[in-house]
Amino acid sequence: MSTGSVYLIACGALAHEIVQLKTLNNWENLTVQCLPAELHNRPEKIPVAVEQKILENQDRFDKILIGYADCGTGGMLDQLVEKYGVSRIPGAHCYEFFAGSNVFEQLVERELGSLYLTDYLARNFMRLIVKGMGIEKYPELKDMLFGNYRKIVYLAQSDKPEFEIAAREAAEYLDLEFEKQITGLEPFESVLSPMV
């Protein structure tokens, strides 16, 4: 583990889990800056926001981490890693590091047409997906965006029943099968811990 100061620019959808891990692991050297989770609806804006935070803070910390997977940026976050000599959480999306690569590969092999929800996405489904993607205003978008999915897989980082209820309601809203996969925080911790 690093003893220098670390600045983590993270997705707001990971804030709760990062704060939990920071507290559990006593990462006093870690400063966390979360960007709005709504950026996922416009992934081309993620690298711009991340780069701004890098430029504002590159002289203030010993190490800067990008707390995003690729998240639909088409490799643009990796270009920032190369340009500024920073590090990024590996993977294509947070579902992979929340579930762990092996478990996630098994889930994908079992059903390619799966839509994944984390605790954050489950509890914010209506705001981020239904309203944020315009489905509330244009209901025909629901089938256009989600018509090829067969099930929702809820990757549960916690055991809060209200999150599972929200994930089940999302599956019902989209007329999809429901599956729950308990992940806890261990897979995410195993990815983040060596970087801090």
Buried (B, 14 or more C-beta within 10 A) or exposed (E): EBEEBBBBBBBBBBBBBBEBBBEEBEBEBBBBBBBEBBBBBEBEBBBEEBBEBBEEBEEEBEBBBBBBBBBBBEEBBBEBBEEBEBBBBEBEBBBBBBBBEEBBEEBBEEEEEBBBBBBBBBBBBBEBBBEBBEBBEEEEBBEEBBEEBEBBBBBBBBEEEEBBEBBBBBBEBBEBBBBBBEBBBEBBBEBBEEBB
